[in-house]
Amino acid sequence: MRLLKLDKVNLLGALFGTLSLCFCSFLIYRPHRLAAGTPHYFVDIASWPESLWMAALWIAAVVASFIAREKRPFIQLLVATTLTLSLFWMIGAHSSRLFEAAPSYARISLGLGSWLMFTAAFVLFLNLLEFLRRSPVITCLCVVSLCLGLTVIWMHGHLNHLSIVIEFYNKKERFMDELVAHLTLAFSAVGIGALLGIPLGVLAFKRKTLGAPILTIFNIVQTIPSLALFGLLVTPLAYLSLQVEFLHDVGVEGIGWAPALIALVLYALLPIIRNTHAGLGSLDKGIIEAGVGMGMSRLRLLFTVELPMIRHIILNGVRIAAVQSIGNTAVAALIGAGGFGIFIFQGLGQAATDLILLGTLPIILLAVVTDFLMQAITFLAKAEALK
C-alpha cells in the first residue's frame, strides 16, 4: 500500500487511546454512591477475545495514519465509528458483570481510561471534520450508524448498571422537565438575539457613526462574567416587578427566567451583530452599484440582494451564539431559571460526581449537535449564495 504524508493528528489520537486502554482504569467500583472507588483495568476484567478486539481497533487507528491519503478518510471513519460503538458495548458488558456480585446500592462509574478513550475517539472524528463537510452522504451514514448502534446498546439495557444511567432513571421526569427548560431558554435567547442582532448589525454598517459604539457596547457586555450579569439584573427586575403589575403577572421577577433570558440575549447579540456587520462589509461594491443602477431602493436592495448573499455569514454568527447560549444557560440555574445546571449544582453540593455528569454531558451533547447542524445549514446556505 502506497504511503503518503503522515496524519499526525490521527496518530496522536490513536496512540492516546491505545495507552489509555493499557495503563488507565477502565471502570470504577464504589460500594455506595459517596464512597471512594476501586479502579478496574480493562486487561484485568476483559477476556482475551475482548482484549484482542479492542487492541486491534486501536492498532488499526494507528495504522490508518500511514495509509495513502485518497483512501485514508474512509478507513479512519470506519475505525473511529467501530471503536466508539465497541467502547460503549464493552463498558456496558463489564459494568453488568461487576454489578452481578454487588449490592443494589453499589455504583459503577467510568474510569479515567474510558474517558480518555472517548476523548481519543472524539479527536479521530474531529480530524475527519473537513472530509465530512465535503461528503454529506457519508456524514449522514456515519451519524445514522452511530445513532442506530447506540440505540441498540441502550435498548438492550447494556448500560443500565452504570451509575450515571441509574441517576438518570431516578430523576427521569425531572430530567425531561429540565431538558425542555434548558432548550426553551437557550433557543429563545438565540431567536430574540437574531431578531435584534441582524438589524443592529445592519445599522452599525450603514451608519458609520453608530457602528463603533454598538460594537463597543456589546464587546463590553461579552466580557462580563455570566453570573455577575445575572446578579446585576436581579435588583432592577425585582423593582420593576413590584412597580408594574403586568410584569408581575407574566412572571417577570428578580430571579427566574426573566433575568436569565435578558442576560442570554445580551450575550447572543455580539456574534450576530459582528457577523452581519462583517458580511455586509465583504460584499463587492459593484453588486450594490448595479442594484442602485437598476432602480432598486436601498431597502429593497438590502432584503433582496445584500442579506441573502451574506446569510451564511449571519448563520455562522447564530451558530456561535447558539453554542454559547447552551453553555451559559447552565449558570442560569443559580437564579432559579431551571435547566441542566440544576443537576450540576446539586451534584456539587452532594459531592456526587455522577449527578454532575448527568447535567454536564447533555449540555456538551446539545452544544456539539447544535454546532454540527448549524454548520451543515451554513454550508448549504453558502452553496446557495455562490450559485
N, C-alpha and C positions, 0 to 999 in steps of 0.2 A: 504494500500500500504506500502510495507516494506521500512523503512528509513535507509539510509546508510550515509556515510560521507558527510557532508555539502559542497556544491560547493560555496566557499566563493567569488570567482571572479564573478560568475554569479549573486549571491545575491547582491553584491555591485553594479554591473551594473544595475540590475533591480530596486533596491532602488533609485539609482541615477536618473533613468528615471522617476520613479513614483513621486519623489519630484519635478523634473523639470516640469512635467505635471501640478502639482498642484500649484506651487508657482512662476514660472518664466513666463515671457512674451512669448506668442506663435507667434504673428506676430507684426510687427512694421509698422504703417501707417505714411507716410510723404506726405504732400500736394504737394511737388515737390522734385526734385532729391537731393538737398542740404539742405533741411530743417530738423530741429530736428524732431524726430519721436514720435508718440504717441503709447505706448505699449497696446496690446490687449491680454488678458489672455484667455487660452483655455476654462476655466469654464464659462467665460462671453459670449463668442461668439458661443459656441457649443450647440447643442440641447442635451436633456437628453439621447437619444439613443446613440449619438456620444460620449458623456462623459462616459457613462457606458461601451461602447465598448473599448475605449482606456484604461480606468481604469482596465477593466477586463483583457486586454492583459498584462499590466504591473504587475498586481497581479499574473497572470499565470506565468510570468517570475520569480517572487519571489518564487512561489510555486515549480517551476521546480528545484530550487536549493536544494530541500529536497527530490526529487524523487529518487528511487533506481537507482544505478549507471548504470546498464545494460540498463535501459530504458531512462535515463536522456538525452543523447545527441540528440536522435531523437525528443523528446518533446521540448528541448531547441532550436533546429534548426527550428522546425515548428513555435514556438512562435516568435523567432527573425525575421524570414522571414515575417511572418504576420504583426508584429509590424512595420517593415521598410516600407512595402507597404502601410499599413494603415496610417502611418505618412505622407507619400507623398500625399496620397489621401486627408487627412484632410487639409493639408497645401494648396493644390490646391483648394479645395472646399471653404475654408474660405477666401482665398485671392480673389477669384472670387466674393464672397458676399460683401467683403469690397470695392471692386473696382466698384461695380454696382452704388453706390451713389457718386463716386469720379470723379473729372475731369480727362481728358485723360493724363495729365502730372503728376498725383499723382504716388507715388511709394509705394509698399508694400514689405517689406523685412522680412526675418526670424528673429524671436525674440530669445533671449537667451535660452528660454526653448526648442525651436525647435533644436537649435544647440546642446544643452546638451542631448536631447533625441536621436539625431543621434549618438552622441558620445557614449551614453549608449548602443545603438543597436550595434555599432561597437565593443564595449567591449564584448558583448554577442557572436558575431561572432568570435572574436579573441580567446575567451575561448574555442571555438569548433575547433580551428585550427588543433590540433593534431588528433582529430577524423576525420576531413575532409581529412587530409593527408592519413589516412589509408583506406578511403572509397571513391575512385574516382567516383564511380557511383552516390553515394549520393551527392557528391560535384557538379557534373555536373548537377544533377536535381535541386539542390539549386540555382546554378548560372543561369540556364535556367529559372527557376521560377521567380527569381528576375528580370532578363532582360525582360521577357515577360510582367510581371506586370508593370514595369516602362515604357516599350514601350506603353502599353495600356493607362497608365495615361498620357504620353506625347502626344500620338496621339489624345487622347480625348480633348486635349487643356486645361487640368485641371490646368496646371502650367503657362499658358500664361500671367497671371496677376502679377506674381512675378517680382520684379524689375530686378533680375539677368537674367531672361528669356527675358525681354524686352531689356536689354542691349545686350544680345546675338543676337536677331533678328536685332537690329540696326546695329550691327557690324558683321553680319554673314559671309560675304565674307572675311573680314579681319581676322576673327576668323579661318576660314578654311586655309587661307594662313599661318597664324602663327602656326597652328597645324602641317602643313607639314614642316615648317621651324624648329619647335621645335623637331619633331621626326627625321628629317633628320640629324640635328646637333648632337643630343644626341646619336642616334644609330650608326652614322658614327664614332663618337669618341670611342664607345664601340667596334665596329668592328675592327678599327685600333689598339685600345688598346689590343685586344685579339691577333691580328696578331703579335704584338711586344712583348706583355707581356709573352706569353707562351714560346717563345724561350729564353727570358731573364730569366724567372723562371728556365728553364732547365739549362741554362748557370750558373746561380747562384748556383744551386745544384751540377752540375758536376764539376765546377771549384771553389773549396772552397775559393781560394784567391780572387775571384771576387764576391762571394756571399755577404759578409758583405758590401762592397762598393755599390753594386747595391741596396740592400735593404735600406741602409742608405740614399742614394741619393733620392730615391723615397719616403721614410718616411719624409724627409725634405720637398719635394715638396708638400706632402699631408698637411703639417702644414701651408702652405702659404694661406692666405685668397684668395678666388676666384677673387674678384675684384682687389686685389693687383697683382695677377698673370696676369690677363688680361692687367693691366696697364704696367707691365714690358715688355710685348710682343709688345706693340704698337710702340714704337720707333724703335727697330731693324727691325720690319717688314716693317715699313714705309720707312726706309733707303734702305732695300733690294728691295722694290718695285720700288724705283727710280733708283736704280743701275742696276737691271736686268729686261730687257723689257719683257721677257717671264712671269715672276711672275706678273708683272703689267697687262699683257694681260689676265691671268687666274683669275684675281680678288684678288690677294694677296695684301692687303694694311694694314695700321696701325690699321684700325678699320674694322669691318665687320666679316665675317665668319672665316677668316684665324686665327687671334689670339684666337678667341673663340674655334675653333676646336683643335688647338695645346694645349691650356690650358686644355680642357676637356680630351684629350688623355692622358696628363700627370697625371691627377687625376685618370683616369681609370686604369693606369698601376699597381699601388701598390697592390690592392686586387687580381689582376690576377697573378702577379709575386709571391706574397706571398702564394697564394693557390697552385700554381704549384709547388713551392719550398717545401711547407709543404706536399703536396700529394706525391711527389717523396720520401721524407724522411720517409713517413709512410709505404712504400712498404716493404714486407718481403724480406730480402736479399736472402733467399733460392730460391725465384722465379727467381731473377736475375741470381744467380749462375746456376740454372737449364737451363736457356736460353743460357748462355755462354757455358755450357757443351754440349748443343745440336749443337753448332757451329754457333749460331746466332751472327751477328756483333752487335756492340754497337748501331749503328744507327737503324738497323732493330729491335733490342730489344726495343729501345725507342718507335718506332712508332707502333709496333705490340703488345707489352706487357705492357710497363710502362704507356704510356699516355692513352691507352684505360682503364686501371684499375683505373686510378685516374680522369677520365673525369668528374665524379660527383663533385669532389672537385674543379676542374678547373671551372666547370659551376657555382658552388656556388660563386666563385670569380667574374665571369662575371655578375652574378645576382647583387652582391653588387655594382659593377662598373656601371651597367645599372641604378639602382635606384638612385645612387649618381649623375650620369650624367644628368638624367632627372631634378633633382633639381637644379644643377649648371647651366644648360642651361638658366634658368630664369634670372640669373645675366648677361648673355651674351648680353641681350637686351640693356644694358647700353653702349655697344660699337658697336651698330648697327648690331648685328648678328640676330636679329629677335627672334621669339618665344613668348611664353605666357608672358614673362617678360614685353613685351610692354604694356599689359593691366595693369599689376601690377603698373608699374611706372607712367603710365598715370593716374590711379586711385589715386595714392598717391599725384600727383601734383594737381589734381582737388578735392581732399577730397571726392572722390566718392567711397564709400565702395563697392557697387555692381560691379563696374568696376574692383576693386582689386580682388574681388571674382571670376570674370569671368576669370582672369588669374591664380588665385591660385588653384581653385577647379579642373580644368583639369589636372594641374601638379600633385596634390595629387592622382587623379584617375588614371592617367598614371603610377605613381610610384607603386600604390597598385596592379594594373592589371599586370604590368611587373613583380613585385615581385612574385605574385601568379603563373603566367605562368612559370617563371623560376624555382620556387620551384617544380612545377609539372614535368618539364623537368628533373631537377636534381634528383628527386625521381625515375623517370623511368630509368635514366642513372645509378643510384646506384643499382637499382634492376637488371639491365642487367649485371653490373660489378660483382655482387655477384653470378651470375649463375655458 
